[in-house]
Amino acid sequence: MATSRAGARPRSAASRRPRAPSRAGPVAEAEERWAAEVLAPALARAPERREEFRTLGGIPVERLYTPARHPVDLSRVGYPGQFPYTRGVHPTMYRGRVWSMRMFSGFGTPEDTNRRFRYLLQHGESGLSIAFDDPTLYGIDADDPEALGEVGKCGVNVSSLDDMERLVDRIPLAEVTTSMTINGPANILWGMYILAAEGQGIAPDRLGGTTQNDILKEYIAQKEFLYPPRPALRLVVDTIEYATRHLPRWNPVSISGYHIREAGSTAAQELAFTLANGLAYVEASIARGLDVDDFAPRLSFFFNSHNDFFEEIAKFRAARRLWASILRDRFHAQKERSLWMRFHTQTAGCSCTAQQPELNVVRTTVQALAAVLGGTQSLHTNSYDEALQLPTEDAVRIALRTQQIIAHESGVADAVDPFGGSYYVEWLTDRLEEEARRYFDRIAELGGVVPAIERGFFQREIQEASFRYQRDVEAGTQKVVGVNAYRTEAPIRVPRLKISEAARRAQSRRLAALRARRDRPAHARALEGLRAVARTEDGNTMPAVLAALRAGATLGEIVRAFQDVFGSYRERSMY
């Protein structure tokens, strides 16, 4: 089971003793009396469960947080909707409108997923989130021999503009925002979506949504890259520039910590590496000649929400404050919206267990609560059966209903940032910010994000954190209910959802028909035009991608045309 925890640094016996209050005064004196008169006799009667407590990310947790030890700096906490946005980007948060409930969905053929989308919209989902299969993520057409056994299995297969048109058939694209989890070939899938909307009579400036399009985290964590890092970064900047000029409601990049965390990072690493990637996109876009206030308001983020309730809340609050401060102080952003960190959250897939899978409903609820209390703008809740298979309709409905119960029955959406001012949460927010800034310094010493990727810095940090966590699980010091604690031998009874090879056969037939009917000379000219603009240093490739799609070029053909110019990439071993 892959999941995450930071390395635990040993502490001396002296450091484990309760710290003296940081300042004198009535609060400190009251704390001293409590420690002597109440705490000491209690410890003498019964020791605490462990000698030392730590967050899931390895940060030592003290017994008690008080204003004597950890005074709250109100200037750093601030107010909702006001710099530094620690307490949220909107003054009223969920009192005005609850977060978008956006369930990640995709399997089989475009028609299969289209039916699931319409099912979710009927049950109260407020935005679409497309999961693509591995051939699509790797830029491989469904009829390619490398796609055998994978078409439609872990997401929907989209190999052509025709497929995208079937995927969004009867979906009101001008009214529903769509998130597409696609990275290496994100520019191509985004082009398909733009043209599919055009076919419905919807102009690009009316489209709202997000392409994940965060290629830097692919080299760091998820490994679904197609080209070397530097030209891949150039393609991301192309989409930022194109969206800035033509799709003002679209978020061209969702800078994603989710996959960094799923690969085994700690919360602090997820925070630091995600923001470092975001800052790299800002720097590259400014180098292209864009003004920060023209594109920064459309950058969004995507985070993981894991099991450590308070650490996750603090991570989200620290992320907002860091982003706002850096955009203002380093990049001199002037617009308020340029400083906003707007983010989507998904509960931790790596925390879901195949053992006693019904317990994943509880894990997902805790994680979703942390995301909401941390101020997320949209949320996906994992289904309880995801450690075993693609979710069934019943499992997806329960996951969606979990969000709806939190929104409408729990009361947590009634107050803005209800943990704001908590001595523990504010201290933990500060601590995560400090750890992130230390990582920023290390990345800068290596020359920036791309050189750090090429030297394997991020990869080693995550591998070491993941190893330490797994070692603790196997030793039993980190308990995972149903896995190494409170196990049962009862058989797993989960309804199965199986995707047959029929999806590959159907997609292959459609591709054959597309290749037979398209204008071959126009198709060849379009791909050569794409190669020509790719050979330039900074010409925007998006118009050429759209032209190739209009000429009937498939996903795999466009990817290979880019690879003719950029080459492919093989990561060196980091072990």
N, C-alpha and C positions, 0 to 999 in steps of 0.2 A: 504494500500500500504506500503510495507516494504522498507525502504531505510535508509540513514545514515547521522548522523551529531553528532559532539562532543557536550558535555555540554558547555554552554556558561557561563563562570565565570564572575560575575559582576565586573565592573571597577569603580573606583572612578571618580568624576568629574575632578579631577586634572589629572588623567591618560588619560582622553579623549582629553585634550588640546594638540595642536601640540607640539611635543618635540623640544627642542632647538637643533641646530646642535651639533654634538659630538666633533667637533674640529673647531678651528678658521682657517681662510684662505679665499682666494677669492671665493671659491665655497660656503662656509658657508655665507659669506657676501652677495653674490648674492641671495642666498636663503632667507635671512632675508629681503632684499629689495623687492623680489617678494612677500613674505608673507605680508609685510606692504602695498605695493603700488598696488598690483594686487589682491591677495587673499582676504584681509580684505574687500575692497569695494565690491567684488563679493558676499561674504557671507552676507554683510549688505543688498544687494539688494535681494538676494534669498538664503535661507538656503539649505543645502544639503538634500537629500531624507531621510536620517536616521541620528540619532544622532551617531550611531556606526555601522561600517561595519565589517563583519566577513566572513571568508571562510566557505564553507560548513562544514568543520571540526571544526569550532568554533574558529579559530585563528583570533585575532583582526587584521584588515588591516588598516594601516595608509593611510593618504591622498596621500602622495608623498614619493617616495624613491629616495634618492640622495646619491652621494658618501660622502657628509658631514655627513649624519646620518648613512648610511649603506655602509661603504667602502667595496669593493670587495677584498677578499683575493685570489689573483691569484694562490697561491700555493695549495689552496683547490679546486679551479676550475680546474686547470690543462689543459691538452690538450686531445683531443680524442685519444683513444687507448693507453693511458698512465696513470699510477697510479696518482690519486685515481679513475680514470674512471668516474668522475662526468659527463663528456661530451660525454660518450659513450665508448664501449669496442673496437670499430674498428676505425682506423684513418680516414677512408673515409665514414663510415656509409652507408647511402643509395645512395651516389654517386657511390659506387661500385655495390651494389645489394640491391634492396628494400627488405623490410621485407617479411617473408612468410605469405601468405594469407591463413589462415587455418580456414575454416568454421566448426563449431561444428554441427555434423549431426548424426541422428540416430532415427529410429522409426520402429515399426512393426517387421517383421521377418528379418533375415539376408539378404534375397534376396531383400526386400524392400529398405534397407539401402544401399546395394551394388549398386543398380540402382542410388540412390541419389549421392553416391560417384563418380560414373562414369560421371554423369551429371555435377557435380561441377568441376571435372578435365577437362572436355571438355570446360568449361566456364572460365578457367584460374586459378582455385585454385592450389596452389603449395604444399599443404600438407593435409593429412587427419586428422580429429579430431573426434573421436568416442564418441557419447553420448549413454550411456547404460540406459536401463529402471530401474525402482526401484527394481524389483525382482533381477536383475543381481547385482545392487549396494549393495543389502542386502544379496547376496549369497544364493538366493532362486531359485530353479529350476522352470521352467515355469509351470509344472504340479502340483506344491505344492499348497494346498488349500489357503495358504497365498498370492499366486500370483494372485488370481482371481480378474479380473477387472483392472489389472495393466500391463499385458504383452504387451510390445511394445508401451505403451501409451506415455511415456515421454522419450523414447530412444529405442534403438534396444535391443531385447532380445538375450542373448547368454548364453546357459545353458550347452554347451558341446564343445569339440574340433570340432565336426562335424559342429556345428553352426559357429564357428570362420572360418572354411575353406570356408563355404558358404559366409560369410561376406566379405572376401578378395578375392573371386574368380575373376580372370582376373585383379587384381590390381598388378602392378609391384612393389612388396614389396622391391626389392633391389634398386629401383629408387625413390620411394616416401617415405618420412618420415611420421610416423603415431603417433598421440597423442591419448592416451586412458585416458579418465576421469573416473578413477576407483580407489577406495581407500581400503576399507576393504578387498575385495578379489582380490586386484591388482596383487598379486603374481600368482594367478591362471589364470586370464585373460592374463597376460603377458606370462605365460607358454603356453597357447593355441596359442597365436600369434607366439611364437618361433616355435612351432611344425607345425603350418599351413604353415609357411615359409619353414620349412624343407620339408614339403610335396611338395612344389613348387621347391625344389632343391636349396634353398637359405640357406647358412650357417649362423649361428647366428652372426658371426663377420661382416657380410655384412648388417645387419639390422640397420636402423636409426630411432629414434623416442623417445617417452617419455611416461612413465606411470606416472600418477599423484601421486598415491601411498603415499600421504601425510596424514598419519593416525592421526597425532597430531591435525591437524585442524578440523578433524571430531569431536573430543571430544569438541573442542572449539566452533565450529560453525555449521557444517552441520549435525552432529549426525548420520551418516551412519557408525557406528562402529559395529564390530562383536565380538571382544574379549576385555578383559581388556587392559588398556593402555600399560603396560610394556611388555607383550608378543607380542602385536601388533607392538610395536616399534622394537622388536627383528626381526619380519618378514620383516620389511622395511630394516633393516641392512642386512638381508639375501639377499635381491634383490640387494642392493648396492654392496655387496661382489661378488655376482654372475655376475653382469654386469661388474664389474671391471676386472674380470678374463676371461669372455667369450664374452661379447658384448661391445666392446670398443666404438662403435658409439651410444650406447643407453644411454639416460638419465633416470636412474632408479627411480628418484624422481623429481616431479615438485612441489616445496614448494609453497603452494597456499594461497595467501592472498585474492583471489577472493571471496571465500565463507565466509571468515571473514567479508569482506565488505558487502556482500549481507545479512548477518545476522544483520547488523545495525551498524557496527563499524564506527569510524571516519577514515580519511586517516592516521593519526598518529598511531592509533591502528592497522590498517591493516599493516602498515610498520613495527611497532615494533613486533607484534605478529608473523608475517610471518618470519622475520629474526630470532627471538628467536627460532622458530621451526626448521629452517634450521641449526642453531648452535647446537641444540640438536641432530640432525641427524649426524652432523660432530663429536660431542663428542662421540656418541654411536659407530660410525664406527671406530674411533680411538681406543676406548676401545676394540673393536673386534680384533684389531691388524693390521688394514689397515693404510697405510701411507696416509696422507692428500693429497699429490700431486698425488696419484694414483686414487683417486675417486672424489675429489672436482671439477676437470674440467668437470665432467659429471653431476653435480647437476644443475638443472635449476629452474626457478621461474615462478609464474603465478599470475598476478595482475589484479585488477579491474581498469577500467578507468571510473570515475564518472563525474558529471556535472561541478564541479568547475575546470575550465580549467587550471589555473595557479597552483592551489594546486596539481593537478594530475601530471603536468610536474615536479614540485619540488619534489614530492614524489618519482618518478622514479629516479631522479638524486641523491637524498639523499640515496636511497636504494643501488645504485651501489657503492657510496663512503663508506657507512657503511660496506657493505659486504667485499669490498677489504681491508679496514683498519683492520677489525677484523680477517679475514683469515691470513693476514700478521703478525699482531702484537700479537694475542693470540695463533694462531695455527701454526705460523712460516711456512706458505706455501711458497714455493720457486718458483714454476712454475707460469708464468704469467697467464695462463688459469685458474689456481686455484683461482685467485683473481677476475676473470670476473663474474659478475652477468649477465647471459643471461636469458631473460624472455619473456614469452608469455603474451599478454594482451587480455582481453575480455571487451567489453563495458558493462556498468552496467545494468544487467537485472532488478535489483530492481528499476531502474529509469523509465523503460518502463511502460506506462499507458494504461489501457484498454479504457479509455476515449480519444477520438480523437487520435486513434492509429497511424494515419499518421504522427503525430508530433514526433513520436519516430524516424523517419528517421533523423530529425534535431538533436535530442539528441545524436543519435548514431554518427552522423558526428562530432559533437563537441568533443565527447569522443574519437573517433578514432584519430582526430587531436592531442589531448593531448597525446595519447599514442605514436604517431609517433614523435611528438616534444620532448617527453621524452625519445626516443631512444629504443623502443621495438624491439625485434627480430622477433616476429610473432604476428599476430593480428586476432581476430575473431570479426566481427561486428554483433550485434544482429539484427534480422529481426523485422520489425515494428509491426508484429502481435504476438509477443511472449508473451505478457501479456494475450493473449486470447487462444493460442493453440500452437501446434507444427507448425513451419513455413511452408508455402506453397512454392513451387518451385519459384514462381514469387517473393515472399518476400525475399527468400534467395538470388536470383539473384540481387535484388536491394541492399541488404546488401553487397554483394561481389563487385558490381559495385561502391559502395561508397568508398571502399578501393582503387579500381583501379583509380578512379578520383583523390583521394588525392595523389596517387603515381605519376600519369602521367600528371595531369593538374594543380594542385594547386601551384607547385613550392616549397612546404615545404620540399621536399626531396633533394633539390639541395644544401643546406648548412648544415654543420654538427653542431648540437646543436645551432640553430639560436637564442635561448633565453639566451645562455650563456653570462654572463656579465651583464644581466639585473639586475638593482639594486633590483627590487622587487623579481624576480625569485631567485636570489642568496640568498637574505635574507630569503625567504620562504623555500628554500632548507636547509639552516642552521637551521631554526626554527624547521622543521620537524625532522631533525637529532637529535636536542637537546631533543625533546619530546620522540623520540624513545629510546635514551640512558637512559632517566629517567625511562621508562618502563623496560628496561633491568635490571636496578638496583633493581626495585621492584620484578621482577621475580627471580633474584638471591637471594634476601632476603627470598623468599618463598622456596628456595631449588632447583629451576630449573623448567623447563617447565612441566614435569609430575606431581610433587607435586603441582604446581600451578593449573593444570587441576583438580586434585583430590580435591583441596580445593575450586574450583569454581571461581578462580580469573578472568580468561579470560571471562568466561560466564557472570559474573556480570558486568564487564566493558562494554561489548558489549550491554547487556540488558539496562543498564542505558543510554548509548549513543543513542540507538534506541528509547527509550521512550522519551527522550528530543526532538529528531527530530520530532517524530510523534505528540507530544504535540504542537510543533511550527506549523506544517502543519494544525492541527485542529484549532489552534488559528488564522491562516491566516498570521502569521508573516513570515513563510517560504512559498513562493508561488510556486505552482506546476501548470504549465500552463495546462488548460483543466480539472484539478481536483478541485482546490479551487480558481482558477483565470481564467478568460476568458473562462468560460464554455459555452457549447452549448448543446441544446437539440436534435440536429440532430441524427438520428439513426446511429449505427455503422454498416458499410457495409464492411465486410472483408470476402473474400472467406474462407470457412471452410475446414480444413483438419481433417478428423475423422478416427480414428483407431478402427476397429471393433474387436470383440472377436475371429475373424478368426485366428488372429496371435497366440493366446493362444492355440487354437485347433490344428493348424499346428505344433507348437513347442511341444505340448504334444504327438502327434503321433510320432514325430521323437524320443523323449526321450524313449517312449515305445519300439520302434524298436531297439534303441541302447542297452537298458537293456536286450532285448531278445537275441541279437546276441553276446554280449561280453562273454569272458571267465570268468565265475564267480569265480573260485578259484584264478585266476591271479588278478582279480579285488580286492578280499578280501585281498590278500597278499599285494597288493600295498597300500591299505589304512592302513593296520596295520604297514607297513614300515614307512608310513608318521607319524603315531602316535608315533612310536618309536623314530624317530629323533626329533619330537617336544618335547618329554620328556627330551631330553638332554638340557644342559644349553645354549650352543651356536653352536650346529651343524647346518649346513646350510640346510634348508628345501627345497630349490629349486629343487635339483635332485629328491627328493621324490615326489614333486608336478608333475614334468614332467613324472615320472614313473606312477603315478596314472592316469594322463590324457591319457597316451599311453594305459593303461589297460581299458579305457572306463569309468573312474569315471566322474561323473557330477560335476558341480560347487557346488551344494548343498551338495553332498556327501563329497566332500573334506572339505568344510567349517565345516560340522558337525564333521568330524574327528579331525580337529583342536580344535573345541569346546569341544570335549571329553577330551582333555588335558588341554586347557587353561581356559575353562569355558566361560561364556558370561558376559556381563557387563550392568549394569543399572545405569544410572546417577542419582545422587540425585538432588532434586529440588533446584534451585538456587534463587527462589523468596523470 
